[in-house]
């Protein structure tokens, strides 16, 4: 296997149906894509929150773009859940981005990052906790990256749980039931 690593390939985002996607190390600023022959290290476009992150965390030992996990939805979009900069979605053409503070920080003030994402049988996305669910809407015009993901947020599971629960992992199973894995 050959690793293609140069300045050009870090910005050559593309996706084929048979590609495999990986994350590696705390210092990396994006995923790796394997096309069956070559491994391509990629970088996310610079996020406007990066400078603020490093200003408030000058001695941090990890990269805010570090990927906790990845998810491929039913439309073939690849979702990347990061340590501190929200979610990136690659649709095979463009990278889009979503950030809400409550998704990356717990109410107790601790950093959690985006650790999990899934979508249910109605196509609604659940991200990291049960407080809200998200309808992903058609993208707005293209432009400089990363463009925001167009979405609508609504209440999730709030009547059953007294406190917002954060999940390390989530998935759908068998008859499309949602399964959530708590890290406690």
N, C-alpha and C positions, 0 to 999 in steps of 0.2 A: 504494500500500500504506500502510496506517495502522499505526503502532506504538502499542499499548495499554500504557502504562507508568504505573501508579499502584500504591499500596500493596496494593490488593485483588487486582489481576491477578497480582502476584508470587507469590501463594499460591493461585491458581486453577489447580491442576493438573488437567488432563483430557486425554484422548487420543481422537482419531478415526482411523480407518484411513488416511485421506488426509493427515493432518498431516505436515508436514516439521519436523525438529528440527535446530537449529544450536547451535554454540558460538561465542562471540565474546569476545575479549580476555582478558588475564591477571587483570583486576580483578573479573570477574563471578563471582557466587556461584551460578550455575545456568545452565540452557540457555534457548534461545529456541524457541518453538513457533509455526509458521506454519500457519494453518488455511485458506489459500487467499485470504484477504482481509486478515487482521490478523496482525501479529507480536507475540507475547506474551513478554516477558522474565519468566522464572520464577526463584525462589530455592529452594535446598534448605533443608529445616528445619535449624536450628542443631544442629550435631553436638557431642557432649560433648568430642571431641578438639580442637576449634577453639582453645579457650583454652590448652591445653597446647602446641599447635603455635606459637601466637604468643609464648608465654612462652619457649620454647626457640629461637625464630627471630625476635627482636624487630625486626630490620632487613630481613626478607624482602621481596622486591620483587614477589611474586605472591600470589594468593589460594589457600589450600589447597583450595578447592572448584573451582578451575579445571578444566575438562574437557579431557582429552587426546583422547578419542574417545567415540563412542556406538555402540551395537550393538542391533539389534532381533532378538530371538530368534524361533523358530518359533511361539511362543505369543502374540506381539505385545507382549511386555514390552520396554521401552526400558531399556537399561543405560548408565550414565554412569560412565566411568572418570576419577577425579579425580587431581590432582597429589599430594595427601598425605592425603586422608581416605577412601581406599578406593573402594568401588563403591556406587553408588546404583542401585536398580531401581525403575522405575515401571510398575505393572501396569494402569494406567488408572484405578485407584481410590486406591491408597496407595503411598507411597514406603517402600522397605525399604533396608537398608544392610548392608554387609559390610566388615569390616576385618581383615586379618592383616598384621602388620608385614613379614613376608618378601615380601609382594606389592608393597609400596611402597618398600622399601629393599633394596639389594643387599647381599650378604655383606661386601663391601668397605666398607660403611658409607655408601654414597652414596644419595641420594634418587633414586628412579626413577619413582615414581608408578605408577598403573595405566594402562598404555598400550594394552593389547589384551585382547580377550576373544572367544571363539567357543565354540560347542558342536558336538560331533561327532555322528555318525549315531545313537549311543545316547542322545543328549541330555545327555551329560556336558559340563560346562563346563571350559574351559582358560583360565586367567587369568594373563596376563603372563609366565608361565614354565612349564617342563615338570616342575617338582619335584612338584607335586600336581595332581590333577583333582578336580572338585567335582560332587557330585550335589545338585541343588536339590530340597529336600523341600517338601511342602505347608506353607504358612504357618501359623504359630501365631496365636493370637488377635490381633485388631486392638487398637491402643492409641495412645498418644501417638507422634508421629513423631519421628525415623525408627525404626521397628521393625527388629530384626535379621532378616536373611534366614536362613531355616532351611536348613541345608546339612550335608552329610557330606563330609569331605575324605578322600581316599585317595592313596597314592603314584601319581605319574605316570610319566614316562619317567626312570628313575633308573639303570637298568642299562647304558644305552648311553652316556650323557653323564657325564663325571667331575665336572663342575661344573654348578651350576644355570645354565641359559641364560635370559636375559631377552630378550623380544621386543617390538619396536616395533609389530608388526602380526601378526595371524594370521587365517586363514580356512579354510574347507573348500572343496574344489574338485572339480568333475566327479563322481568316484565316491566322494565324501565323504572323500577323503584330507585330512589336516590339513596346512596350509602355515604355516610360521612364518618371519617376517622379522626377522633380527637387525639391530640398529642399528650394528654394527661394520663 
